[in-house]
């Protein structure tokens, strides 16, 4: 009698587990279908790329792009239970407005990628071997990106999935370059970016906005590469390659539907909440062009 009851209980538990797994599978399928429908709505807002003109990135670099299926097969970088945080390292000295730009960039990256973002305590430039080097007649000092990237590669925290240093000093990447806005080692998930050419004159309450707009775009683009996204040739997108600051400024702060699909598949951020968060961020910082773009995305989803 007892054995019969135990056998009946085991059968009931197995049936319950099978039922639960089936229900979970149905919920997952519904969720995947729902998100596919949302991404299809966003695709309607994609702006086609025009024919590249001389001086533009695709004119000089005729890239083929990367499809969603190619992205999945590329074994992209993914967060796990240990490495799941975007790390920012302020390098050198900063004014209060420059500190604000770094703080708000970390906030933006948290919303953009849906991952924890952490700003480490500021470090001085004495952590790298080559300190400031005056390379121009006006006395402009620059830091060599190689030394900074070497430091990051050897000192990324355990929880760091990707790490980006930000400095107020100008950067150069060797004798072949007058300057660079930044540089990344995507295979090592590290990058460095400079604020120095993102504004003219002193950074003030007005100038910080354009500096913030430029840094968040550069940061999202470079970290997108660290998550194995190649330059986008699908539509106008924050992952488009750019040759200069003017070309970057013309590019809106938006993922096209194809790149959105890649990062959503990888990072599993909630689509609606992400767009709503970015829209609120752009409104708060009076970045109205990008606010209008995200407003249209919200309308398309609703």
C-alpha positions, -999 to +999 in steps of 0.1 A: +000+000+000+028+024+010+048+015-021+018+021-043+013+056-028+050+064-033+049+053-069+018+074-075+035+104-058+066+100-080+044+099-112+025+130-101+058+149-095+072+139-129+039+149-146+040+182-127+076+189-138+068+180-174+038+204-173+059+231-158+086+227-184+061+228-212+045+259-197+079+276-195+087+266-231+053+281-242+061+314-222+095+316-238+081+311-273+055+337-267+081+361-254+104+355-284+075+360-308+065+392-289+100+406-291+103+397-328+071+416-334+086+446-316+118+445-336+098+443-368+080+475-358+114+492-352+126+481-386+100+504-401+119+534-386+153+523-401+168+550-423+185+536-454+222+545-460+228+567-490+256+561-515+289+568-497+306+601-507+343+609-507+356+613-472+330+591-456+338+559-439+322+535-464+337+553-493+372+546-480+363+512-463+337+493-485+327+469-457+301+441-463+286+444-428+274+416-405+240+399-405+222+387-374+230+351-383+267+359-388+267+376-354+252+345-337+279+323-353+307+346-343+306+334-306+301+369-293+312+382-260+285+376-234+281+384-197+281+356-172+277+351-135+312+366-128+320+390-156+288+412-161+298+448-155+309+477-177+339+494-160+349+530-165+382+544-153+387+582-151+424+587-159+441+620-149+425+652-136+390+666-144+369+697-139+335+693-122+318+695-156+341+668-170+333+646-140+296+651-147+301+640-183+317+607-171+290+601-145+262+606-170+280+584-196+281+556-171+243+561-165+237+561-202+257+529-208+237+511-181+205+519-199+219+513-234+233+478-227+211+469-197+242+459-177+257+470-144+281+500-149+308+510-124+331+540-122+364+532-105+382+558-084+402+582-105+438+573-112+466+596-121+485+594-154+516+581-134+502+546-138+514+545-174+550+546-185+548+575-210+535+605-193+522+636-211+542+643-242+541+678-259+540+671-296+526+703-310+540+739-312+513+752-290+524+728-262+494+705-264+502+674-244+492+639-254+491+604-239+500+573-259+471+549-262+493+519-262+505+525-227+469+530-214+456+499-231+484+478-217+475+490-182+438+482-187+446+448-201+466+439-170+442+455-145+406+448-155+386+439-123+372+404-119+337+415-126+347+436-156+331+423-188+345+454-207+366+483-195+370+518-208+394+545-196+384+582-201+409+610-200+408+648-204+442+647-221+446+644-259+456+610-273+478+597-300+484+561-312+520+563-324+541+585-347+517+579-377+489+598-360+485+634-350+458+624-326+430+599-321+396+603-303+401+569-288+412+534-294+400+499-285+414+464-283+381+446-289+395+411-283+406+421-249+374+441-242+392+473-234+392+509-248+403+544-240+386+577-250+395+613-246+373+643-239+398+669-252+384+672-288+347+669-279+343+706-271+359+740-278+373+762-251+364+756-215+338+730-208+308+749-192+271+744-186+264+748-223+294+730-238+290+699-216+259+689-236+278+685-269+307+668-250+282+643-234+265+636-267+298+628-284+312+607-255+281+585-251+280+578-288+317+569-290+314+548-258+283+528-271+300+523-305+332+510-290+316+488-264+293+475-291+324+463-309+335+446-277+303+427-278+314+415-312+292+438-333+309+448-365+304+481-383+268+484-395+260+487-432+223+479-428+209+514-421+218+546-403+230+534-370+252+542-340+274+513-352+281+529-386+318+535-391+329+572-392+360+589-405+358+621-385+339+641-359+315+657-384+304+623-397+299+610-362+279+641-353+256+635-382+249+599-370+219+597-346+222+579-312+201+549-323+207+512-330+191+501-363+167+471-360+194+446-371+220+458-345+192+461-319+183+425-326+220+413-321+224+430-288+190+420-275+197+384-284+230+386-266+223+407-236+185+400-232+176+435-221+139+444-221+132+463-254+104+486-242+121+495-209+154+502-227+138+526-252+118+543-224+150+547-203+170+562-232+142+586-241+140+599-205+178+602-205+179+623-237+151+645-224+168+651-191+200+662-209+182+682-236+195+660-264+164+667-284+173+651-318+178+617-301+148+623-278+126+628-309+140+596-325+133+575-293+099+591-290+090+577-325+103+543-314+081+544-284+051+553-305+059+524-329+059+499-301+027+512-286 
